[in-house]
Structure formats: structure tokens, C-alpha cells
Amino acid sequence: MKPSPGIAGEGGMVDAHLVETTVVSEEILKGNFLNVRRDTVRLPDGSYTTREYVIHPGAVMIVAQLDDGRLVLERQYRYPMQAVMIEFPAGKLDPGEPSLTCAQRELLEETGYTAREWARAGVLHPVISYSTEFIDVWFARALTLGDRKLDVGESLDVFTATAAELSAWCGNGRVTDAKTLAGVLWMQNVLSGMWALDWQTAAA
């Protein structure tokens, strides 16, 4: 779903001078996970160009904190990067799946943890220049460790780190994953009291 083209205000859409209008939309690749489209668009100055972008089903990311304050993290090989990356647990939404349900499922499947308390922090758009992808950011606490339920062929290491350690890794370039960097920003502001969370008790 594309975002609203502008913000309503006095005199109509204040962003109308920035909006690109779709003229023709063409599917150029339909994969098992992602679809790629090429659109012809009319620019605000009246000229035309093409936009190629990836349709993504959406995802969740979980900032899960143990009672001692340590954070649950993963090390996972990401094929496009040809590298092992440090990340917060995350995963894509199944069709029609509620965001919280997905967050609970992914945390359990990837790490073995369930959480008694959850709070939705917000949403981020990691690659706005070429993808519709959005990631709902969830915080989880009151964790209980059980057995992981990894998908067939899925390999990842689970480990924990303090907030200070993770922040340092973001600063020195050890962590470069965009969603995790954004999650650390949220975490820092939550821990400092600048940003509040609305916690809810949910079935783990």
C-alpha cells in the first residue's frame, strides 16, 4: 500500500508540489517472497520518468530485554551482503497475520524466548527509495527461555549483550543493519525516559 501523497492543511494538500502520479504500472518480477514493479510516473513539473521498486509484505522487529537488562540479539548470515550480521530478532509478516502475533512467533521461533509483556514502539521504513517495506518495532520483557523452532534451512546464533555494548558496536561499525540501528535509537530514548511505551500483557 502506498503512503498518502500529502498532508491535509489549509488550502488543500501542502505537499502537492512534490507528489509523483502513477501513469502505468508493470510487474517485472514475481518471486516467492518479493515482487518488483516498474511504474511510469508524471513528475510535479509535468515530465515523465520510471520508478522501479520492490513490493514487500512487511515485517516486525523485536527489542527483547532480559530481567538483568541484557538484550537478545542474533548473528545471521545475510546472503546479499555475503556477511554475518548482528541484528535484533525480526521476521516477515504472513498474509493476514497481526503484527503482535508475528512478533511473538518470530521471537519464539528464532530465539526460544516468550514474553509476558509487549509494547509496540512504532514503525520504520528501512529502504524508502526502492521498497514498500515497513517494519513494526516491538519491545518485549518478562522473558522465559524455551526451545527454538527454526524454519528448515534457517541458521542463526542467539546471544545477549548489554545496552552499552550494543550502542558501542553501532558506533564503531560492528553493527550496520539499518533496523537494528533504528532499534537502538528507540531503546536509548526509552531507557532515558524520553520516549514512553504502552506495555500490555499478552499470551506468550
Secondary structure, DSSP 8 states (H G I E B T S, - for coil): ----SS-EETTEETTGGG--EEEEEEEEEE-SS-EEEEEEEE-TTS-EEEEEEEE---EEEEEEB-TTS-EEEEEEEEGGGTEEEEE--EEE--TT--HHHHHHHHHHHHH-EEEEEEEEEEEE-TTTTTB---EEEEEEEEEEE------TT---EEEEE-HHHHHHHHHHTS---HHHHHHHHHHHHHHHTSS----EE---
